[in-house]
Amino acid sequence: QVHLVESGGGLVQTGGSLRLSCAASGSIFSINTMGWYRQAPGKQRELVASITRSGSTNHADSVKGRFTVSRDNAKNTVYLQMNSLKPEDTAVYYCNAKILITIVYERDYWGQGTQVTVSS
C-alpha cells in the first residue's frame, strides 16, 4: 500500500507564505518525479511544480520566482514553499508522485489535496 499525505494548507493574506509538505509511505522501491498540481473551482487541474529524484526542478510560469519545490529523499517527502501569495493562487493543491513499486513497474499516486486560500 502506498499513501501520500499532504499538510500545510490554510488561509493566508495576500503577500504571505505557506509551505506544503507531502510524505509518501508504503511499499516503495523508489520515487521518481514528484510534483504539485492545483485546481481552482471551475478550472482544469494544472501542474505547479515538479522535481526529479536527482533534484532537477520545473515551475509553472505563473509561480516562477515565488514558489520553490524541493524534496528530502531520506524522508520520501516533497515540499512546496509558496511566497508572495496572490488571490489567484487559491486552489486545492494535490501532491503527485511517480513511484516504482518494483524495479520495472511505475505508477502515479496522488495525495488527498489540501486547500490553499489567499485573501485579498
Backbone hydrogen bonds, N-H to C=O, Kabsch-Sander energy under -0.5 kcal/mol:
donor,donor_aa,acceptor,acceptor_aa,energy
3,H,25,S,-2.4
5,V,23,A,-2.2
6,E,4,L,-0.5
7,S,21,S,-2.1
10,G,115,Q,-0.9
12,V,117,T,-2.6
14,T,119,S,-1.7
15,G,85,L,-3.2
16,G,13,Q,-2.5
18,L,82,M,-2.2
20,L,80,L,-2.5
21,S,7,S,-2.7
22,C,78,V,-1.8
23,A,5,V,-2.2
24,A,76,N,-2.9
25,S,3,H,-2.1
27,S,1,Q,-1.1
28,I,26,G,-1.6
29,F,100,L,-2.6
30,S,100,L,-1.5
32,N,30,S,-0.5
32,N,98,K,-3.2
34,M,51,I,-2.6
35,G,96,N,-2.8
36,W,49,A,-3.0
37,Y,94,Y,-2.8
38,R,46,E,-2.3
39,Q,92,V,-1.9
43,K,40,A,-2.3
46,E,38,R,-2.5
48,V,36,W,-3.2
49,A,36,W,-1.5
50,S,58,N,-2.4
51,I,34,M,-2.9
52,T,56,S,-2.4
55,G,52,T,-1.3
58,N,50,S,-2.1
60,A,48,V,-3.0
63,V,60,A,-1.8
64,K,60,A,-1.1
66,R,63,V,-2.3
67,F,63,V,-2.6
68,T,81,Q,-2.3
70,S,79,Y,-1.7
72,D,77,T,-2.9
73,N,71,R,-0.5
75,K,72,D,-1.0
76,N,72,D,-0.6
76,N,73,N,-0.6
77,T,72,D,-1.9
78,V,22,C,-2.4
79,Y,70,S,-3.1
80,L,20,L,-2.1
81,Q,68,T,-2.8
82,M,18,L,-3.3
82,M,80,L,-0.6
83,N,66,R,-2.0
83,N,81,Q,-0.6
84,S,15,G,-0.6
85,L,16,G,-2.2
89,D,86,K,-2.2
90,T,87,P,-1.9
91,A,116,V,-1.9
92,V,39,Q,-2.2
93,Y,91,A,-0.6
93,Y,114,T,-3.0
94,Y,37,Y,-3.2
96,N,35,G,-2.7
97,A,109,Y,-2.2
98,K,33,T,-2.7
99,I,97,A,-0.8
99,I,107,R,-2.5
100,L,30,S,-3.2
101,I,99,I,-0.8
101,I,105,Y,-2.5
102,T,105,Y,-1.1
105,Y,102,T,-0.6
106,E,104,V,-0.6
107,R,99,I,-1.9
109,Y,97,A,-2.1
111,G,95,C,-2.5
112,Q,4,L,-0.5
114,T,93,Y,-2.1
116,V,91,A,-2.6
117,T,10,G,-2.7
119,S,12,V,-2.4
119,S,117,T,-0.6
